Amino acid sequence: MSDFRPEGKVPLARDPAVDAGPAARSPFIRLNELLANIAPGKPSLSLAVGEPRHAMPDFVGTVLAAHLDGFGRYPAGRGLPEFRRAAADWFGRRYALARPLDPEREVLVLNGSREGLFFAALQARARLSPRKRAMIGDAAPAVLLPNPFYAAYGAGAEAAGCESVALPAGADWLPVLERLDAGLLDRTVALYFASPANPQGTIAPRGYLEKLVALARAHEVMIFADECYSEIWLGDEPPTGILEVAGPDFANVVAFNSLSKRSSLPGLRCGFCAGDARFIEAFADFRNVAAPQVPEPLQHVAIAALADEAHVSASRALYRAKVDVADAVFTGRFGYRRPDGGFFLWLDVGALGGGEAAARRLWEREGLRTVPGGYLCRSGPDGGNPGQDFLRIALVQDLATTQAALPRLLAGLS
């Protein structure tokens, strides 16, 4: 999907007629342009951005105030030792790992998971082994993306000078691993993956993750697992984490997470990654010269948040209640399926002309902002965009607002 340049330069600007997908432009900028000349039919309400609006944990202000002096110091790139220990301990409580993570060698703080996911592609491209370089040869190194995908994945691939390849998905919207040929995998540097997925909410079964890790190791591919929705599951069991199937060495696997969704703290900009020690060590060196640091007071808030599950359980119950409202409103309509996890609805509005037409219609009739699914996907070689018939709805508002908004949304689509 991108122009490979052996010298590693960022690809040149594209022909605007070519669908570069969300790697090239923010879905929300595209949405602003789509609705720019349309007046909202009713008082506006955004169901577009995945920004949690649940109440922050009540300890945030107290912890922040107790560590204000930390704003007077440059924070260490690796993060506070206490933070790395807190993150490692959280992984150990949350997941059945083959062994505990080493907070000194296998955990890093991030300025939110987005920047970590972006920079990871650059690091993966930079640290290729001699064997992997030989496997790639004169071909274009590739980064594999789910489709739909979070824009940071594609942007990282572009910045690393790699070809970004959108993977074909099955009926469950998971990439079809059986369709990955050996030649593509041999030249692949990294593969991005999300479970629960954004936007369709699919949770990958354990067997699928095991197969994914085996494929990656056979072809020396790094897996970057975006698990930021890991604590918003809507069934009875929490999702399996990628590190649970990575064995005792976590080789070729790095999991990314943050406090944004888990703790309703999107403005904290504090996340973390953990896994393959060799990658983490090189990534830490790279980040020390290139990446944003996380202020110490924010890390102390994160330490407190990682130690507390009560606010997470309460937030998860609220998301479940809002999805219950969606069940009542949309079951049997627009191909609705209750998501496994996350807080998005993924509605098939092809009969209404597709995602863009539906988004315009909802804004014009009801003042509701929603995201056309095609803005979250990349078109394939045949020009078809797998998300063009879909609409993404973010259930981030409070329960009362959601109870009022979803019938409005149904009316606007009817």
N, C-alpha and C positions, 0 to 999 in steps of 0.2 A: 504493500500500500504506500510505501514511502520510497523516495529516491535514495539508494545507497551510495554513499561516497566513501571510498576506501580510506581517505585521510581522516575520516571521523567527523567531518563538519556537519552542522545541522542542515537538513535538507532545505532546498530553496523553496520559496513560496509557490503554492500550487495554482493551477488554473482554477479560478473560482467556480467554474462549471462542474468540476470534479467533486464528487461527494467524499470529502475526507473524514466525515463523521465527527464524533465528539473529541477526537484528538486535536482537531484543528481549531474549533471554536466552542466556547461554553454553550451548553444547551440553553442556559438562562439568558444569555445575550441574544441568541437566536429567537427565543420566546419573546423577549422585549421587542425585537424587530417585527415579529409576526403580529403583535397586538398593538403596535405603536399608534396606528391611526384609527383604532376602534375604541369607542367609549364604552366603559362597562355598563351593562344594563341595570345593575343593582350595586349597592355598596360592595366594594371589592374585598375579596378574601383569597389568600394564597394557599393553594394545596399543591404547590409546585416544588419548593425547595425542601430538601430533607433535613430541615433544621429543627431538632426537638424543641418543643415549647413547654415540656413538663417542668415542674418546679425544680430548681436546683436543690441538692442536698443541703439541709439546714446548717451543716457544719462548715460550709465553704468560707463564709465571712470570718468566722473565728480563727480558723487555721491560717487564712491569708494574713489576718492582722498580726498573728503571733510570729510571722516570718517576714515582715516587711523589710527588715534590714537586708534581706537577700537581694533586693533590687539594687543594692549598692555594689554588687559584685558581678563580674562576668561569670556566667554559669559554665561548668565543665561540659564539653561536648558529649561525653558519654552519659552524662546524667549523674545525679547524686548517688552515692553507694546505697543510701537508704531507699531511693526510688527503685534502683535496679533490683534490690532485694525484695521490695514490695511487689514488683511486677513478676519476678520469678516465683515468689510464694503464691501469688494469685493463679498463675498458670498451674502450679502444683495442686492447688485446691480445686480448680475448675476442671482440669483434664486429667485423665489417667495416662500419665507420661511413663515411658520406659525407665526414666530416671529423672531426678530433679534437675532443673536448669541451673547452670552456673551463672550467677548474676555478674561475675567479673568478665566472663568470656562470651556469653551467649545472650545478653540482653542489652538493648540500647534505648535511651529516651529519644523521642521524636517530637518535632514541633507539629503535632497532629499527625495522623497516619497518612494524609495526602502527600505531604512533602517527602516522607519516607518512601512511599510507593513510587513517586516520581524519580527520586535520586537512585533508587535501587536498580533501575534499568541501566543507568550510566555505570554503576559499579559492576554490574554483571558483565557488561560489554568490556570493561577495562581489565577484568581479572580472568580472562580465558586461559585455560591450561594449554600447554603445547599440543596435547592430544585433541582438544576441542578446536584449536586453531587449524589443525590438520583436517579435522572433520569438515570444517566450514570451507577451507580452501579459498578459492577465488569467488565463491558464491556470496550473496548478500546475507549477513547475519540477520536473524529474524527474532522477533518477540511475538509470542502468541497471546491473543486476547479473547476472552469470552465475548459474545455479541448478543445482547447489549453489554456495555462495559462502562466503567467509571472513567471519566475523561483523563484523569491523571495517569492511567496506565498507558494510553496511547501517546500522551504528551511525553512521557519518559522514554518510550521507544523512539519517538521522533528525535528527541534531544540526543539520544545515544547513537543516532545515525543508523538505526536498524530498520528493516522492513517490518512493519506491524501487520500481522496476519490475523484477521478476524476468523474465529473458528466456527464451523457449522454447528448448530445446536439441534438437539432432539426435541420431542414433544414436551419434555420437562424443562427445556431451555438450558440444560447442561451441555457443554461441549461434548460432541460425540468422539470419544477417545479412539474408537475403532477406525475412524476415518483419518487419523493422523499417520501419514506415511513416514517411513524411516528417513527418506531424504530431507523432508522438512524438519524433522526432529534433529537430525544431525547438524543442521545449520542454525538451530534455535538456541538463543542465548538464555532466554527466560520465558516463563509462562505465568501470566497473571490469572488468578482464580479467586472467586468470592463465594462464600457459603456462610450464612444465608446470602443469596444473590440479590443484587440491586439491578433492576427493580422488581423482578418477578417473584422474589422471596423463596426460591427453591433451596432446600437443604440437601447437600450431597450425602448420599449414604456412605457408610464406612468403606464398603467394598470398592466404591468408585474412587475414593481418596487413596486407597491402597494401590489400585491400578495406576492412578495418576503419578504417585511417587515412584513406582517401579519404572514407568516409562521415562520419567525425568532422569532417574539415575542411570538408566541404560544408555542415555544419549547425552549425559552431562549437561542437563538443563536445570537452571534454578527455578524453583516454584516460589512465587511471591503470593502468599495466601492472604487476601483481604478479609479479615474476620471482625470488622467493626460492628457488624450486626449480630455477633455471636450470642449476646445476652438477651436478644429479643426473639425468643422462639415462641410459637403460638400453639404448639402441641404439648404433649406431656413430658417429652425428653429433650434435654439440651442437645444442640448439634455437636457432632464429633468434630474435634479440632484437627487440623492438618498435622500438628506435632504429635498427636496420639498415634499416628500410623507411621511416624518417621523413624522409629527405632531409637536405640540409645545414643546414636551419634548425630541425629537430626540432619544428616548430610543432604545437601541440595534443597533444603526447605527452610523458609523464613516466614513466620506468621506476623502479621501487622494488626494492631488494634489501637484503640484510643478510648478516651473518656467521653467523647462527644455523644455517642448514641447510648452507651451503657449507663452513663451517669447524667445525661441531659446537660452536658457542659461543652457545647460546641465552641464557645468562645474561649475556653481555657487553653486551647491549642497545645494539648499535651497527649502524646501517644507513645507507643513503644513497639519494638519489634524484637523477636527472639527466634533462635534456631541455630543453624549451621555456624559453628564457631569460626571457621576460616573466613566465611563471608562476613560475619559480624565484625571480626577484627579489621578486615580491609575496609569495610563500610565505616567503621569508627574513625579510621585514619582519614578517609575521604571527607567525612562529615566535619572533622575538626578544621578543615580549611574551606569548606564550601557550603555547609548547611546552617540554617538558623538554629540557635541555641534556645533552650527552654529555661526561663527564669526560675531560680530556686523556689520562690514562694509558690509558684504554680505547681512545681513538682511536689511540694509538701501537701497541697490540696489533693493532688492525684494519689499520693500515698494514703491519705485518709479515705479517699473514695474507693480505692482498691481493697481496703480492709473492711468495708461495710457493704453487706449484701441487702440490707433491709430496703434501702432506697431503690435498688435495682429491681427487687421483687415487686415493689409497689408500682414502679414505672411499667414493668412488663405486664402486670395485671391491667393497667390502664390501656396499654396497647391492645391487649386481648379484648377488652370491653369495646374498644372502637372497631376492631375487626368484626366483633359480633354484630355491631350496627351495620357494617358493610354486608355481612351475610344476609341480614334481613332485607336490605335494600336491593342488592344486586344478584342474589342467587337466581340462576336461570336466565340472567340477562348479560349481554356483552361478553360472553365466554368467561364469566367470573369464576375464579377458583380461589378458595381461601388460601392465602399464602402460608408456607411452612414457617416463615420467619420474616423479620424486618417489619417495616411499617408502610409499605407501598401497596397500592392496588394496581393491577395491570389489566386494563380493560380493552377488549377487542371492539373497536369502533369503525371497522372497515365498512360496515353497511352505511355509515354516515359520511363516507368519503375519506376516512383515515384520520390519523392523529392530529394533523394540522387543522383540518376542517373542523374537527370536534373541539379543539382548543379555542379556535376563533368563536365558534358557536357558544361555548360555555361562557366566554368572556363577554360576548355581546348580549347574551340573554340573561346571565345570572351573576356576572361580575366575578367569576371563579377562574383563577389562574391554575392551569394544569400543564403538564409537559407532553408534547407529542413524542410518542415512542421512537420515531425515526431519528430524533435528535440524540438519542442515547445509543444508537447503533451505527454500524458502518455498512454501506452497500457492498454486495458481493460482486464478483466479476461480471455477472449477468445484469448488473444495475439494480437488482432487487434489494430492498432494505427490509430486513425481517421485522423491524419495529414500526413500519410505516402505518400499519392498521391499528396500532395500539396507543393507549393514553396512560400516562403514569399519574397516579394520585397519591400524594403524601399525607398520611394520617398523623400529622404532627401537632395539630391544634388540640385544645382540651376536649373532654368528652362532650360537654354541652354544645360546643361549637361544631363538633363533628356530627352530632345528632341532627343539628339543623342544616349542615352543609351538604350531607350526602343525599337527602331527598331533593335539595335544590339541584344538585348535580344530575340526578336522575331525570328531573323535570327538564333540565336544559338539554339533555340528550334525547328526550322523547319527542 
